[in-house]
Amino acid sequence: MAKVEMTKKAARQYENLPLIVQNRLIGAIRRLAGWPNVAGVKALAGDLRGWYRLRIGDYRMRFFVRGDCIVIDKIAHRRNIYEN
């Protein structure tokens, strides 16, 4: 089991989402605790090498792995997730 953390920025992004999306994200965060056996995770490439994303409908959760801890740093709509 991995520990899942969220940055302050990601927590603010989460709070600003519609309630139905928040509920889906909670399920996805629980699934991330089973790292590395999580379906739907994609490793990113290029400038975002070392980062991963998990798709939740039209939204994406971007995260990285630090030891046995998963750090979620961005939650955004699919058109905005890859911008810094």
MODELLER restraints for C-alpha pairs under 7 A, 6 or more apart:
rsr = mdl.restraints
at = mdl.atoms
rsr.add(forms.Gaussian(group=physical.xy_distance, feature=features.Distance(at['CA:1:A'], at['CA:33:A']), mean=5.44, stdev=0.5))
rsr.add(forms.Gaussian(group=physical.xy_distance, feature=features.Distance(at['CA:1:A'], at['CA:34:A']), mean=5.23, stdev=0.5))
rsr.add(forms.Gaussian(group=physical.xy_distance, feature=features.Distance(at['CA:1:A'], at['CA:35:A']), mean=6.62, stdev=0.5))
rsr.add(forms.Gaussian(group=physical.xy_distance, feature=features.Distance(at['CA:2:A'], at['CA:33:A']), mean=4.72, stdev=0.5))
rsr.add(forms.Gaussian(group=physical.xy_distance, feature=features.Distance(at['CA:2:A'], at['CA:34:A']), mean=6.24, stdev=0.5))
rsr.add(forms.Gaussian(group=physical.xy_distance, feature=features.Distance(at['CA:2:A'], at['CA:35:A']), mean=5.97, stdev=0.5))
rsr.add(forms.Gaussian(group=physical.xy_distance, feature=features.Distance(at['CA:2:A'], at['CA:68:A']), mean=5.26, stdev=0.5))
rsr.add(forms.Gaussian(group=physical.xy_distance, feature=features.Distance(at['CA:2:A'], at['CA:69:A']), mean=5.50, stdev=0.5))
rsr.add(forms.Gaussian(group=physical.xy_distance, feature=features.Distance(at['CA:2:A'], at['CA:70:A']), mean=6.76, stdev=0.5))
rsr.add(forms.Gaussian(group=physical.xy_distance, feature=features.Distance(at['CA:3:A'], at['CA:33:A']), mean=6.05, stdev=0.5))
rsr.add(forms.Gaussian(group=physical.xy_distance, feature=features.Distance(at['CA:3:A'], at['CA:68:A']), mean=6.50, stdev=0.5))
rsr.add(forms.Gaussian(group=physical.xy_distance, feature=features.Distance(at['CA:3:A'], at['CA:69:A']), mean=4.71, stdev=0.5))
rsr.add(forms.Gaussian(group=physical.xy_distance, feature=features.Distance(at['CA:3:A'], at['CA:70:A']), mean=6.11, stdev=0.5))
rsr.add(forms.Gaussian(group=physical.xy_distance, feature=features.Distance(at['CA:4:A'], at['CA:33:A']), mean=6.18, stdev=0.5))
rsr.add(forms.Gaussian(group=physical.xy_distance, feature=features.Distance(at['CA:4:A'], at['CA:69:A']), mean=5.83, stdev=0.5))
rsr.add(forms.Gaussian(group=physical.xy_distance, feature=features.Distance(at['CA:4:A'], at['CA:70:A']), mean=4.74, stdev=0.5))
rsr.add(forms.Gaussian(group=physical.xy_distance, feature=features.Distance(at['CA:4:A'], at['CA:71:A']), mean=6.06, stdev=0.5))
rsr.add(forms.Gaussian(group=physical.xy_distance, feature=features.Distance(at['CA:5:A'], at['CA:70:A']), mean=6.07, stdev=0.5))
rsr.add(forms.Gaussian(group=physical.xy_distance, feature=features.Distance(at['CA:5:A'], at['CA:71:A']), mean=4.85, stdev=0.5))
rsr.add(forms.Gaussian(group=physical.xy_distance, feature=features.Distance(at['CA:5:A'], at['CA:72:A']), mean=6.14, stdev=0.5))
rsr.add(forms.Gaussian(group=physical.xy_distance, feature=features.Distance(at['CA:6:A'], at['CA:71:A']), mean=5.60, stdev=0.5))
rsr.add(forms.Gaussian(group=physical.xy_distance, feature=features.Distance(at['CA:6:A'], at['CA:72:A']), mean=4.67, stdev=0.5))
rsr.add(forms.Gaussian(group=physical.xy_distance, feature=features.Distance(at['CA:6:A'], at['CA:73:A']), mean=6.17, stdev=0.5))
rsr.add(forms.Gaussian(group=physical.xy_distance, feature=features.Distance(at['CA:7:A'], at['CA:72:A']), mean=6.31, stdev=0.5))
rsr.add(forms.Gaussian(group=physical.xy_distance, feature=features.Distance(at['CA:7:A'], at['CA:73:A']), mean=5.33, stdev=0.5))
rsr.add(forms.Gaussian(group=physical.xy_distance, feature=features.Distance(at['CA:9:A'], at['CA:73:A']), mean=6.85, stdev=0.5))
rsr.add(forms.Gaussian(group=physical.xy_distance, feature=features.Distance(at['CA:10:A'], at['CA:72:A']), mean=6.70, stdev=0.5))
rsr.add(forms.Gaussian(group=physical.xy_distance, feature=features.Distance(at['CA:10:A'], at['CA:73:A']), mean=5.23, stdev=0.5))
rsr.add(forms.Gaussian(group=physical.xy_distance, feature=features.Distance(at['CA:10:A'], at['CA:74:A']), mean=4.81, stdev=0.5))
rsr.add(forms.Gaussian(group=physical.xy_distance, feature=features.Distance(at['CA:10:A'], at['CA:75:A']), mean=5.79, stdev=0.5))
rsr.add(forms.Gaussian(group=physical.xy_distance, feature=features.Distance(at['CA:13:A'], at['CA:75:A']), mean=6.02, stdev=0.5))
rsr.add(forms.Gaussian(group=physical.xy_distance, feature=features.Distance(at['CA:14:A'], at['CA:22:A']), mean=6.59, stdev=0.5))
rsr.add(forms.Gaussian(group=physical.xy_distance, feature=features.Distance(at['CA:14:A'], at['CA:75:A']), mean=6.55, stdev=0.5))
rsr.add(forms.Gaussian(group=physical.xy_distance, feature=features.Distance(at['CA:24:A'], at['CA:56:A']), mean=6.96, stdev=0.5))
rsr.add(forms.Gaussian(group=physical.xy_distance, feature=features.Distance(at['CA:25:A'], at['CA:56:A']), mean=6.93, stdev=0.5))
rsr.add(forms.Gaussian(group=physical.xy_distance, feature=features.Distance(at['CA:31:A'], at['CA:38:A']), mean=6.39, stdev=0.5))
rsr.add(forms.Gaussian(group=physical.xy_distance, feature=features.Distance(at['CA:32:A'], at['CA:38:A']), mean=6.19, stdev=0.5))
rsr.add(forms.Gaussian(group=physical.xy_distance, feature=features.Distance(at['CA:40:A'], at['CA:54:A']), mean=6.05, stdev=0.5))
rsr.add(forms.Gaussian(group=physical.xy_distance, feature=features.Distance(at['CA:40:A'], at['CA:55:A']), mean=6.78, stdev=0.5))
rsr.add(forms.Gaussian(group=physical.xy_distance, feature=features.Distance(at['CA:41:A'], at['CA:52:A']), mean=6.60, stdev=0.5))
rsr.add(forms.Gaussian(group=physical.xy_distance, feature=features.Distance(at['CA:41:A'], at['CA:53:A']), mean=5.72, stdev=0.5))
rsr.add(forms.Gaussian(group=physical.xy_distance, feature=features.Distance(at['CA:41:A'], at['CA:54:A']), mean=4.82, stdev=0.5))
rsr.add(forms.Gaussian(group=physical.xy_distance, feature=features.Distance(at['CA:42:A'], at['CA:52:A']), mean=5.55, stdev=0.5))
rsr.add(forms.Gaussian(group=physical.xy_distance, feature=features.Distance(at['CA:42:A'], at['CA:53:A']), mean=5.42, stdev=0.5))
rsr.add(forms.Gaussian(group=physical.xy_distance, feature=features.Distance(at['CA:42:A'], at['CA:54:A']), mean=6.57, stdev=0.5))
rsr.add(forms.Gaussian(group=physical.xy_distance, feature=features.Distance(at['CA:43:A'], at['CA:51:A']), mean=6.15, stdev=0.5))
rsr.add(forms.Gaussian(group=physical.xy_distance, feature=features.Distance(at['CA:43:A'], at['CA:52:A']), mean=4.42, stdev=0.5))
rsr.add(forms.Gaussian(group=physical.xy_distance, feature=features.Distance(at['CA:43:A'], at['CA:53:A']), mean=6.57, stdev=0.5))
rsr.add(forms.Gaussian(group=physical.xy_distance, feature=features.Distance(at['CA:44:A'], at['CA:50:A']), mean=6.81, stdev=0.5))
rsr.add(forms.Gaussian(group=physical.xy_distance, feature=features.Distance(at['CA:44:A'], at['CA:51:A']), mean=5.58, stdev=0.5))
rsr.add(forms.Gaussian(group=physical.xy_distance, feature=features.Distance(at['CA:44:A'], at['CA:52:A']), mean=5.40, stdev=0.5))
rsr.add(forms.Gaussian(group=physical.xy_distance, feature=features.Distance(at['CA:50:A'], at['CA:64:A']), mean=6.66, stdev=0.5))
rsr.add(forms.Gaussian(group=physical.xy_distance, feature=features.Distance(at['CA:51:A'], at['CA:62:A']), mean=6.93, stdev=0.5))
rsr.add(forms.Gaussian(group=physical.xy_distance, feature=features.Distance(at['CA:51:A'], at['CA:63:A']), mean=5.75, stdev=0.5))
rsr.add(forms.Gaussian(group=physical.xy_distance, feature=features.Distance(at['CA:51:A'], at['CA:64:A']), mean=4.75, stdev=0.5))
rsr.add(forms.Gaussian(group=physical.xy_distance, feature=features.Distance(at['CA:52:A'], at['CA:62:A']), mean=5.72, stdev=0.5))
rsr.add(forms.Gaussian(group=physical.xy_distance, feature=features.Distance(at['CA:52:A'], at['CA:63:A']), mean=5.34, stdev=0.5))
rsr.add(forms.Gaussian(group=physical.xy_distance, feature=features.Distance(at['CA:52:A'], at['CA:64:A']), mean=5.95, stdev=0.5))
rsr.add(forms.Gaussian(group=physical.xy_distance, feature=features.Distance(at['CA:53:A'], at['CA:60:A']), mean=6.35, stdev=0.5))
rsr.add(forms.Gaussian(group=physical.xy_distance, feature=features.Distance(at['CA:53:A'], at['CA:61:A']), mean=5.42, stdev=0.5))
rsr.add(forms.Gaussian(group=physical.xy_distance, feature=features.Distance(at['CA:53:A'], at['CA:62:A']), mean=4.43, stdev=0.5))
rsr.add(forms.Gaussian(group=physical.xy_distance, feature=features.Distance(at['CA:53:A'], at['CA:63:A']), mean=6.19, stdev=0.5))
rsr.add(forms.Gaussian(group=physical.xy_distance, feature=features.Distance(at['CA:54:A'], at['CA:60:A']), mean=5.63, stdev=0.5))
rsr.add(forms.Gaussian(group=physical.xy_distance, feature=features.Distance(at['CA:54:A'], at['CA:61:A']), mean=5.20, stdev=0.5))
rsr.add(forms.Gaussian(group=physical.xy_distance, feature=features.Distance(at['CA:54:A'], at['CA:62:A']), mean=6.65, stdev=0.5))
rsr.add(forms.Gaussian(group=physical.xy_distance, feature=features.Distance(at['CA:55:A'], at['CA:61:A']), mean=6.57, stdev=0.5))
rsr.add(forms.Gaussian(group=physical.xy_distance, feature=features.Distance(at['CA:58:A'], at['CA:77:A']), mean=5.90, stdev=0.5))
rsr.add(forms.Gaussian(group=physical.xy_distance, feature=features.Distance(at['CA:58:A'], at['CA:78:A']), mean=5.69, stdev=0.5))
rsr.add(forms.Gaussian(group=physical.xy_distance, feature=features.Distance(at['CA:59:A'], at['CA:76:A']), mean=5.57, stdev=0.5))
rsr.add(forms.Gaussian(group=physical.xy_distance, feature=features.Distance(at['CA:59:A'], at['CA:77:A']), mean=4.31, stdev=0.5))
rsr.add(forms.Gaussian(group=physical.xy_distance, feature=features.Distance(at['CA:59:A'], at['CA:78:A']), mean=5.21, stdev=0.5))
rsr.add(forms.Gaussian(group=physical.xy_distance, feature=features.Distance(at['CA:60:A'], at['CA:75:A']), mean=5.80, stdev=0.5))
rsr.add(forms.Gaussian(group=physical.xy_distance, feature=features.Distance(at['CA:60:A'], at['CA:76:A']), mean=5.67, stdev=0.5))
rsr.add(forms.Gaussian(group=physical.xy_distance, feature=features.Distance(at['CA:60:A'], at['CA:77:A']), mean=6.16, stdev=0.5))
rsr.add(forms.Gaussian(group=physical.xy_distance, feature=features.Distance(at['CA:60:A'], at['CA:78:A']), mean=5.79, stdev=0.5))
rsr.add(forms.Gaussian(group=physical.xy_distance, feature=features.Distance(at['CA:60:A'], at['CA:81:A']), mean=6.50, stdev=0.5))
rsr.add(forms.Gaussian(group=physical.xy_distance, feature=features.Distance(at['CA:61:A'], at['CA:72:A']), mean=6.89, stdev=0.5))
rsr.add(forms.Gaussian(group=physical.xy_distance, feature=features.Distance(at['CA:61:A'], at['CA:74:A']), mean=5.90, stdev=0.5))
rsr.add(forms.Gaussian(group=physical.xy_distance, feature=features.Distance(at['CA:61:A'], at['CA:75:A']), mean=4.58, stdev=0.5))
rsr.add(forms.Gaussian(group=physical.xy_distance, feature=features.Distance(at['CA:61:A'], at['CA:76:A']), mean=6.80, stdev=0.5))
rsr.add(forms.Gaussian(group=physical.xy_distance, feature=features.Distance(at['CA:62:A'], at['CA:72:A']), mean=5.93, stdev=0.5))
rsr.add(forms.Gaussian(group=physical.xy_distance, feature=features.Distance(at['CA:62:A'], at['CA:73:A']), mean=6.08, stdev=0.5))
rsr.add(forms.Gaussian(group=physical.xy_distance, feature=features.Distance(at['CA:62:A'], at['CA:74:A']), mean=5.19, stdev=0.5))
rsr.add(forms.Gaussian(group=physical.xy_distance, feature=features.Distance(at['CA:62:A'], at['CA:75:A']), mean=6.38, stdev=0.5))
rsr.add(forms.Gaussian(group=physical.xy_distance, feature=features.Distance(at['CA:63:A'], at['CA:70:A']), mean=6.73, stdev=0.5))
rsr.add(forms.Gaussian(group=physical.xy_distance, feature=features.Distance(at['CA:63:A'], at['CA:71:A']), mean=5.41, stdev=0.5))
rsr.add(forms.Gaussian(group=physical.xy_distance, feature=features.Distance(at['CA:63:A'], at['CA:72:A']), mean=4.24, stdev=0.5))
rsr.add(forms.Gaussian(group=physical.xy_distance, feature=features.Distance(at['CA:63:A'], at['CA:73:A']), mean=5.62, stdev=0.5))
rsr.add(forms.Gaussian(group=physical.xy_distance, feature=features.Distance(at['CA:64:A'], at['CA:70:A']), mean=5.91, stdev=0.5))
rsr.add(forms.Gaussian(group=physical.xy_distance, feature=features.Distance(at['CA:64:A'], at['CA:71:A']), mean=5.52, stdev=0.5))
rsr.add(forms.Gaussian(group=physical.xy_distance, feature=features.Distance(at['CA:64:A'], at['CA:72:A']), mean=6.77, stdev=0.5))
rsr.add(forms.Gaussian(group=physical.xy_distance, feature=features.Distance(at['CA:65:A'], at['CA:71:A']), mean=6.30, stdev=0.5))
rsr.add(forms.Gaussian(group=physical.xy_distance, feature=features.Distance(at['CA:75:A'], at['CA:81:A']), mean=6.99, stdev=0.5))
